[in-house]
C-alpha cells in the first residue's frame, strides 16, 4: 500500500500554491465538477498520486471545504486534525478507523464526523479508489502520529 501522508504534509505547508482554486469571502460560490482544479498531493507518484482541491476557506474562521481523490490501494496513516472533520463519500469506498473503534467501510453517499484531535486512519480498496468531500470547521491541518513514508513503495 501507499500513503498520502507525506504529500498532505507538504500540501499543508504549500497551500498558497492552490490559491487559483480557492474561493474565500462571504459571497456565494458555485464550482462545477468539470471545473475543479486538482493538485497532486504526491507528485513523485505520478498518476498514482492522490489529488486535492481546496474549494473554499472562510476568511474569518478558516473553516475549509475540500475534495480529495484517493487512488485504489492507499493507506492514510494515523493522524489527527485540530478542527472537527467530516467526510462525505461521493463515489467509491473509503474505509476509516477512529481511535478505539473497528474499521468502518463507507460507500457512496456515506458520511462520518471526527471530533478535533481524534486519531484516525483510512484506506481504499485494492480494486478502487474514492472521491471525498471533506469539511473542517477551522484551518486545515494534518498532525501525524507516526512518520509517513516519504516515497512510492
Buried (B, 14 or more C-beta within 10 A) or exposed (E): EBBBBBBBBBBEEEBEEBEEBBBEEEEEEEBEEEEEEBBBBBEEBEEBBBBBBBBBBBEEEBBBBBBBBBBBBBBBBBBBBBBBBBBBBBBBBBBBBBBEEEEEEBEEEBEBEBEBEBBBBBBBBEEEBBBBBBBBBBBBBBEBBEEBBEEEE
